């Protein structure tokens, strides 16, 4: 079975629905029924929704569980370099032969009916997980929560809502409250829900949904607290105090993600060693990832290269805070974004920390914002800007002027995936 077999089936699946996003669960329920309802045969599920921090929180939970000797399935999206990254079966990326088999089975069972790419591939992941023993299943919501294709688990072990902020307004609503309502759709009757820090409007909505579902909330600022403590961090809940090293994933915002992960792990009965591993062993690429090898690094040996896939205003604020905390160095952005994003909201916080920005279009992405539009918005928020045909050219332009620059490639997970492929790195 060659490596392109699954790609052929995935390409076929793209044509099964005219829209990339069409939020409803009807098509998912139909296909799962045809597959024998694999969602009912999963190991205990931890279901994670939120605007920012879902992937990092999942990575920390997985690291903690695995350090405690547990085997873990994990489903995340989108992928960066290869689709296989989305489906981790009992700790390992799904094998090509296994991926091809479940994709083919789902395609046949769907029998040509309308279904989106994310819906049918989510069903394939659930099918793969149902056939391999594990101790836990981690499911990351794709978009929203209430009508997301992952929201088919009758009784998860725990649900998690990471910080909610403005993003995907065209699908989820134009207020924090409306978006929080969609995220809170993963809350199930009687199932504990871990909640990270929220705006008051979002928290009020989450509390209302939890009350209707009689679901216990374990919320930041109420049932648990976390914060930096000198060069470490302190976490406290009704089980006691944890003194922990700072997360190995860079950025002050990762402290909140660590707190949510600790709350989950302690709810599952995982001890202090597992909690420490959650923040020392977690791996989550393209989230303020330092690039230390590869073709781009070789082309700019004196530069400090970083990669991040955040794409909304909250992500821009988190990046600006982290860049401001680093040792002073000329800082440049190489930025490419989708045309569905709040580009002004994302770039505005970065104006205070970036010396200049070089805009690029995202290669191979139909919904890319043209480089000239990104550059124009950057100029509007006060960042000196220019354009380049690709990331390599942008990097060359920057390092010709400032060889020792700090360069952050940012704006989209799709751009981050293209960079990792160009840089010759696996995920």
RABEL-V417254 format. One record per run of one state. SS is the DSSP state (A for helix, B for strand, O for the rest). FROM is the first residue (numbers start at 1). TO is the last residue. If there is no record, write none. Layout:
ss=SS from=FROM to=TO
ss=SS from=FROM to=TO
This chain:
ss=O from=1 to=4
ss=A from=5 to=16
ss=O from=17 to=25
ss=A from=26 to=34
ss=O from=35 to=37
ss=A from=38 to=41
ss=O from=42 to=43
ss=B from=44 to=49
ss=O from=50 to=53
ss=A from=54 to=67
ss=O from=68 to=71
ss=B from=72 to=75
ss=O from=76 to=82
ss=A from=83 to=86
ss=B from=87 to=89
ss=O from=90 to=91
ss=B from=92 to=93
ss=O from=94 to=95
ss=A from=96 to=110
ss=O from=111 to=116
ss=A from=117 to=130
ss=O from=131 to=135
ss=B from=136 to=140
ss=O from=141 to=157
ss=B from=158 to=161
ss=O from=162 to=168
ss=A from=169 to=172
ss=O from=173 to=175
ss=A from=176 to=186
ss=O from=187 to=192
ss=B from=193 to=195
ss=O from=196 to=199
ss=A from=200 to=212
ss=O from=213 to=216
ss=B from=217 to=220
ss=O from=221 to=223
ss=B from=224 to=229
ss=O from=230 to=231
ss=B from=232 to=237
ss=O from=238 to=239
ss=B from=240 to=245
ss=O from=246 to=253
ss=A from=254 to=267
ss=O from=268 to=271
ss=A from=272 to=280
ss=O from=281 to=288
ss=B from=289 to=291
ss=O from=292 to=294
ss=A from=295 to=299
ss=O from=300 to=303
ss=B from=304 to=307
ss=O from=308 to=312
ss=A from=313 to=325
ss=O from=326 to=330
ss=B from=331 to=335
ss=O from=336 to=337
ss=B from=338 to=338
ss=O from=339 to=342
ss=A from=343 to=352
ss=O from=353 to=355
ss=B from=356 to=359
ss=O from=360 to=367
ss=B from=368 to=368
ss=O from=369 to=370
ss=A from=371 to=380
ss=O from=381 to=384
ss=B from=385 to=387
ss=O from=388 to=390
ss=A from=391 to=401
ss=O from=402 to=405
ss=B from=406 to=410
ss=O from=411 to=412
ss=A from=413 to=422
ss=O from=423 to=427
